[in-house]
């Protein structure tokens, strides 16, 4: 829990620095990394989030289990993003050892802040590409007026974990 808590704290600090309010950050838990793609799909289909940042840590053991789970989670998360159009970040550390995971999750090597910034960047990219929920935009084309044609510069409203 210490490593995943540190990743989440780093991501939340970055979200706050980008202007995302705490009340607009949605957190939920799943039993394991394998369940992340389905949970991400539920959140994406809810229409209540601008981006989703699943966070998990996979550490290689002595069996093929690591490769199977890593491949499934990676592919599943990409599939959810492509199917729903909601930005799905890859916040899953895939490490060869617990020490590698520790270096990438605690202290100056914490990937959480990078993931948080990327979530906001992708949410804004989506907003500028397809517009907001009330926009006539679709993929940057439409007759919504000149002001709507400018890329969105506001922070993402809700980020899901």
DOPAGU-439178 format. One record per residue (C-alpha): residue in one letter; x, z, y. Coordinates in Angstrom, 2 decimals, decimal comma, padded with zeros to 5 digits. Layout:
% DOPAGU-439178
<marza><doti>a</doti><east>X</east><up>Z</up><north>Y</north></marza>
...
END
This chain:
% DOPAGU-439178
<marza><doti>x</doti><east>000,00</east><up>000,00</up><north>000,00</north></marza>
<marza><doti>x</doti><east>002,86</east><up>000,69</up><north>002,44</north></marza>
<marza><doti>x</doti><east>004,01</east><up>-002,93</up><north>002,45</north></marza>
<marza><doti>x</doti><east>000,56</east><up>-004,50</up><north>002,74</north></marza>
<marza><doti>x</doti><east>-000,47</east><up>-001,93</up><north>005,37</north></marza>
<marza><doti>x</doti><east>002,62</east><up>-002,87</up><north>007,38</north></marza>
<marza><doti>x</doti><east>001,82</east><up>-006,58</up><north>007,15</north></marza>
<marza><doti>x</doti><east>-001,75</east><up>-005,97</up><north>008,31</north></marza>
<marza><doti>x</doti><east>-000,62</east><up>-003,69</up><north>011,15</north></marza>
<marza><doti>x</doti><east>001,86</east><up>-006,35</up><north>012,31</north></marza>
<marza><doti>x</doti><east>-000,82</east><up>-009,03</up><north>012,22</north></marza>
<marza><doti>x</doti><east>-003,27</east><up>-006,84</up><north>014,14</north></marza>
<marza><doti>x</doti><east>-000,64</east><up>-006,06</up><north>016,80</north></marza>
<marza><doti>x</doti><east>-000,05</east><up>-009,79</up><north>017,27</north></marza>
<marza><doti>x</doti><east>-003,79</east><up>-010,46</up><north>017,45</north></marza>
<marza><doti>x</doti><east>-004,15</east><up>-007,78</up><north>020,13</north></marza>
<marza><doti>x</doti><east>-001,23</east><up>-009,27</up><north>022,06</north></marza>
<marza><doti>x</doti><east>-003,06</east><up>-012,63</up><north>021,96</north></marza>
<marza><doti>x</doti><east>-006,21</east><up>-011,05</up><north>023,41</north></marza>
<marza><doti>x</doti><east>-008,28</east><up>-010,58</up><north>020,25</north></marza>
<marza><doti>x</doti><east>-010,34</east><up>-007,41</up><north>020,63</north></marza>
<marza><doti>x</doti><east>-010,21</east><up>-004,83</up><north>017,83</north></marza>
<marza><doti>x</doti><east>-013,98</east><up>-005,05</up><north>017,31</north></marza>
<marza><doti>x</doti><east>-013,57</east><up>-008,78</up><north>016,60</north></marza>
<marza><doti>x</doti><east>-011,24</east><up>-008,20</up><north>013,68</north></marza>
<marza><doti>x</doti><east>-013,05</east><up>-008,06</up><north>010,36</north></marza>
<marza><doti>x</doti><east>-011,32</east><up>-006,40</up><north>007,41</north></marza>
<marza><doti>x</doti><east>-012,35</east><up>-006,35</up><north>003,79</north></marza>
<marza><doti>x</doti><east>-010,56</east><up>-005,66</up><north>000,53</north></marza>
<marza><doti>x</doti><east>-010,46</east><up>-007,39</up><north>-002,83</north></marza>
<marza><doti>x</doti><east>-009,18</east><up>-006,09</up><north>-006,18</north></marza>
<marza><doti>x</doti><east>-006,15</east><up>-008,41</up><north>-006,25</north></marza>
<marza><doti>x</doti><east>-004,57</east><up>-011,56</up><north>-004,87</north></marza>
<marza><doti>x</doti><east>-006,41</east><up>-013,77</up><north>-007,36</north></marza>
<marza><doti>x</doti><east>-009,69</east><up>-012,86</up><north>-005,65</north></marza>
<marza><doti>x</doti><east>-008,47</east><up>-013,85</up><north>-002,16</north></marza>
<marza><doti>x</doti><east>-009,68</east><up>-017,49</up><north>-002,24</north></marza>
<marza><doti>x</doti><east>-013,27</east><up>-016,57</up><north>-003,17</north></marza>
<marza><doti>x</doti><east>-013,37</east><up>-013,77</up><north>-000,59</north></marza>
<marza><doti>x</doti><east>-011,99</east><up>-016,19</up><north>002,02</north></marza>
<marza><doti>x</doti><east>-014,70</east><up>-018,69</up><north>001,10</north></marza>
<marza><doti>x</doti><east>-017,43</east><up>-016,08</up><north>001,53</north></marza>
<marza><doti>x</doti><east>-016,07</east><up>-015,21</up><north>004,97</north></marza>
<marza><doti>x</doti><east>-015,69</east><up>-018,85</up><north>005,97</north></marza>
<marza><doti>x</doti><east>-019,24</east><up>-019,72</up><north>004,89</north></marza>
<marza><doti>x</doti><east>-020,61</east><up>-016,74</up><north>006,82</north></marza>
<marza><doti>x</doti><east>-019,83</east><up>-018,61</up><north>010,04</north></marza>
<marza><doti>x</doti><east>-018,81</east><up>-015,33</up><north>011,65</north></marza>
<marza><doti>x</doti><east>-015,03</east><up>-015,81</up><north>011,90</north></marza>
<marza><doti>x</doti><east>-012,74</east><up>-018,24</up><north>013,71</north></marza>
<marza><doti>x</doti><east>-009,86</east><up>-017,90</up><north>011,24</north></marza>
<marza><doti>x</doti><east>-009,09</east><up>-016,02</up><north>008,04</north></marza>
<marza><doti>x</doti><east>-005,84</east><up>-014,31</up><north>007,19</north></marza>
<marza><doti>x</doti><east>-005,79</east><up>-013,20</up><north>003,56</north></marza>
<marza><doti>x</doti><east>-002,95</east><up>-010,72</up><north>003,02</north></marza>
<marza><doti>x</doti><east>-001,37</east><up>-010,01</up><north>-000,35</north></marza>
<marza><doti>x</doti><east>001,94</east><up>-009,41</up><north>-002,09</north></marza>
<marza><doti>x</doti><east>002,92</east><up>-010,94</up><north>-005,42</north></marza>
<marza><doti>x</doti><east>006,13</east><up>-009,77</up><north>-007,09</north></marza>
<marza><doti>x</doti><east>007,60</east><up>-011,65</up><north>-010,03</north></marza>
<marza><doti>x</doti><east>007,66</east><up>-009,87</up><north>-013,35</north></marza>
<marza><doti>x</doti><east>008,94</east><up>-010,86</up><north>-016,78</north></marza>
<marza><doti>x</doti><east>006,05</east><up>-013,15</up><north>-017,71</north></marza>
<marza><doti>x</doti><east>004,47</east><up>-016,37</up><north>-016,47</north></marza>
<marza><doti>x</doti><east>001,67</east><up>-014,37</up><north>-014,79</north></marza>
<marza><doti>x</doti><east>003,38</east><up>-014,52</up><north>-011,36</north></marza>
<marza><doti>x</doti><east>003,57</east><up>-018,32</up><north>-011,35</north></marza>
<marza><doti>x</doti><east>-000,03</east><up>-018,72</up><north>-012,51</north></marza>
<marza><doti>x</doti><east>-001,40</east><up>-016,34</up><north>-009,89</north></marza>
<marza><doti>x</doti><east>000,83</east><up>-017,69</up><north>-007,09</north></marza>
<marza><doti>x</doti><east>-000,18</east><up>-021,28</up><north>-007,79</north></marza>
<marza><doti>x</doti><east>-003,87</east><up>-020,44</up><north>-008,11</north></marza>
<marza><doti>x</doti><east>-004,00</east><up>-018,36</up><north>-004,93</north></marza>
<marza><doti>x</doti><east>-002,06</east><up>-020,90</up><north>-002,88</north></marza>
<marza><doti>x</doti><east>-004,16</east><up>-023,82</up><north>-004,08</north></marza>
<marza><doti>x</doti><east>-007,40</east><up>-021,87</up><north>-003,78</north></marza>
<marza><doti>x</doti><east>-006,77</east><up>-020,80</up><north>-000,19</north></marza>
<marza><doti>x</doti><east>-005,82</east><up>-024,34</up><north>000,84</north></marza>
<marza><doti>x</doti><east>-008,95</east><up>-025,65</up><north>-000,85</north></marza>
<marza><doti>x</doti><east>-011,18</east><up>-023,20</up><north>001,02</north></marza>
<marza><doti>x</doti><east>-009,68</east><up>-024,25</up><north>004,34</north></marza>
<marza><doti>x</doti><east>-010,06</east><up>-027,94</up><north>003,58</north></marza>
<marza><doti>x</doti><east>-013,63</east><up>-027,57</up><north>002,29</north></marza>
<marza><doti>x</doti><east>-014,94</east><up>-025,36</up><north>005,09</north></marza>
<marza><doti>x</doti><east>-012,85</east><up>-026,44</up><north>008,08</north></marza>
<marza><doti>x</doti><east>-012,14</east><up>-022,80</up><north>008,86</north></marza>
<marza><doti>x</doti><east>-008,41</east><up>-022,10</up><north>009,31</north></marza>
<marza><doti>x</doti><east>-007,16</east><up>-020,13</up><north>006,31</north></marza>
<marza><doti>x</doti><east>-003,65</east><up>-018,74</up><north>006,76</north></marza>
<marza><doti>x</doti><east>-001,34</east><up>-018,06</up><north>003,84</north></marza>
<marza><doti>x</doti><east>-000,60</east><up>-014,37</up><north>004,26</north></marza>
<marza><doti>x</doti><east>000,59</east><up>-013,84</up><north>000,71</north></marza>
<marza><doti>x</doti><east>004,19</east><up>-012,87</up><north>000,08</north></marza>
<marza><doti>x</doti><east>005,49</east><up>-014,33</up><north>-003,17</north></marza>
<marza><doti>x</doti><east>008,70</east><up>-012,46</up><north>-003,92</north></marza>
<marza><doti>x</doti><east>011,18</east><up>-012,24</up><north>-006,73</north></marza>
<marza><doti>x</doti><east>011,64</east><up>-008,47</up><north>-006,32</north></marza>
<marza><doti>x</doti><east>010,15</east><up>-005,43</up><north>-004,66</north></marza>
<marza><doti>x</doti><east>013,17</east><up>-005,34</up><north>-002,33</north></marza>
<marza><doti>x</doti><east>012,42</east><up>-008,90</up><north>-001,14</north></marza>
<marza><doti>x</doti><east>008,83</east><up>-007,87</up><north>-000,47</north></marza>
<marza><doti>x</doti><east>009,98</east><up>-004,79</up><north>001,45</north></marza>
<marza><doti>x</doti><east>012,34</east><up>-006,83</up><north>003,66</north></marza>
<marza><doti>x</doti><east>009,52</east><up>-009,30</up><north>004,46</north></marza>
<marza><doti>x</doti><east>006,87</east><up>-006,68</up><north>005,14</north></marza>
<marza><doti>x</doti><east>008,49</east><up>-003,68</up><north>006,83</north></marza>
<marza><doti>x</doti><east>010,63</east><up>-003,56</up><north>009,95</north></marza>
<marza><doti>x</doti><east>012,07</east><up>-006,56</up><north>011,79</north></marza>
<marza><doti>x</doti><east>011,43</east><up>-008,98</up><north>008,90</north></marza>
<marza><doti>x</doti><east>007,66</east><up>-008,24</up><north>008,84</north></marza>
<marza><doti>x</doti><east>005,79</east><up>-011,55</up><north>008,54</north></marza>
<marza><doti>x</doti><east>002,49</east><up>-010,00</up><north>009,69</north></marza>
<marza><doti>x</doti><east>003,00</east><up>-010,69</up><north>013,41</north></marza>
<marza><doti>x</doti><east>003,79</east><up>-014,35</up><north>012,73</north></marza>
<marza><doti>x</doti><east>000,66</east><up>-014,65</up><north>010,63</north></marza>
<marza><doti>x</doti><east>-001,46</east><up>-013,04</up><north>013,37</north></marza>
<marza><doti>x</doti><east>-000,16</east><up>-015,45</up><north>016,01</north></marza>
<marza><doti>x</doti><east>-000,67</east><up>-018,40</up><north>013,65</north></marza>
<marza><doti>x</doti><east>-004,29</east><up>-017,33</up><north>013,05</north></marza>
<marza><doti>x</doti><east>-005,01</east><up>-017,44</up><north>016,78</north></marza>
<marza><doti>x</doti><east>-003,18</east><up>-020,73</up><north>017,19</north></marza>
<marza><doti>x</doti><east>-005,14</east><up>-022,35</up><north>014,37</north></marza>
<marza><doti>x</doti><east>-008,47</east><up>-020,94</up><north>015,62</north></marza>
<marza><doti>x</doti><east>-007,76</east><up>-022,41</up><north>019,05</north></marza>
<marza><doti>x</doti><east>-006,72</east><up>-025,72</up><north>017,52</north></marza>
<marza><doti>x</doti><east>-009,99</east><up>-025,85</up><north>015,61</north></marza>
<marza><doti>x</doti><east>-011,95</east><up>-025,00</up><north>018,78</north></marza>
<marza><doti>x</doti><east>-010,21</east><up>-027,75</up><north>020,75</north></marza>
<marza><doti>x</doti><east>-010,68</east><up>-030,28</up><north>017,94</north></marza>
<marza><doti>x</doti><east>-014,32</east><up>-029,66</up><north>017,01</north></marza>
<marza><doti>x</doti><east>-015,57</east><up>-027,62</up><north>019,94</north></marza>
<marza><doti>x</doti><east>-017,56</east><up>-024,44</up><north>020,03</north></marza>
<marza><doti>x</doti><east>-020,86</east><up>-023,85</up><north>018,29</north></marza>
<marza><doti>x</doti><east>-022,89</east><up>-025,10</up><north>021,29</north></marza>
<marza><doti>x</doti><east>-020,67</east><up>-028,10</up><north>021,97</north></marza>
<marza><doti>x</doti><east>-021,67</east><up>-031,70</up><north>021,31</north></marza>
<marza><doti>x</doti><east>-018,06</east><up>-032,35</up><north>020,32</north></marza>
<marza><doti>x</doti><east>-017,02</east><up>-033,49</up><north>016,92</north></marza>
<marza><doti>x</doti><east>-013,33</east><up>-034,23</up><north>016,31</north></marza>
<marza><doti>x</doti><east>-012,75</east><up>-034,62</up><north>020,05</north></marza>
<marza><doti>x</doti><east>-015,38</east><up>-037,30</up><north>020,68</north></marza>
<marza><doti>x</doti><east>-018,69</east><up>-036,98</up><north>022,43</north></marza>
<marza><doti>x</doti><east>-020,40</east><up>-036,95</up><north>025,78</north></marza>
<marza><doti>x</doti><east>-020,28</east><up>-033,22</up><north>026,50</north></marza>
<marza><doti>x</doti><east>-018,73</east><up>-033,79</up><north>029,89</north></marza>
<marza><doti>x</doti><east>-015,25</east><up>-033,67</up><north>031,31</north></marza>
<marza><doti>x</doti><east>-014,88</east><up>-029,88</up><north>031,31</north></marza>
<marza><doti>x</doti><east>-015,65</east><up>-029,66</up><north>027,59</north></marza>
<marza><doti>x</doti><east>-012,98</east><up>-032,25</up><north>026,83</north></marza>
<marza><doti>x</doti><east>-010,20</east><up>-029,82</up><north>027,74</north></marza>
<marza><doti>x</doti><east>-008,62</east><up>-027,80</up><north>024,93</north></marza>
<marza><doti>x</doti><east>-009,90</east><up>-024,25</up><north>024,59</north></marza>
<marza><doti>x</doti><east>-007,53</east><up>-021,60</up><north>025,91</north></marza>
<marza><doti>x</doti><east>-009,50</east><up>-018,46</up><north>025,14</north></marza>
<marza><doti>x</doti><east>-008,39</east><up>-016,17</up><north>022,31</north></marza>
<marza><doti>x</doti><east>-010,15</east><up>-016,50</up><north>018,99</north></marza>
<marza><doti>x</doti><east>-013,20</east><up>-014,27</up><north>018,82</north></marza>
<marza><doti>x</doti><east>-013,10</east><up>-013,00</up><north>015,24</north></marza>
<marza><doti>x</doti><east>-010,29</east><up>-013,07</up><north>012,71</north></marza>
<marza><doti>x</doti><east>-011,01</east><up>-012,15</up><north>009,10</north></marza>
<marza><doti>x</doti><east>-008,65</east><up>-010,34</up><north>006,74</north></marza>
END
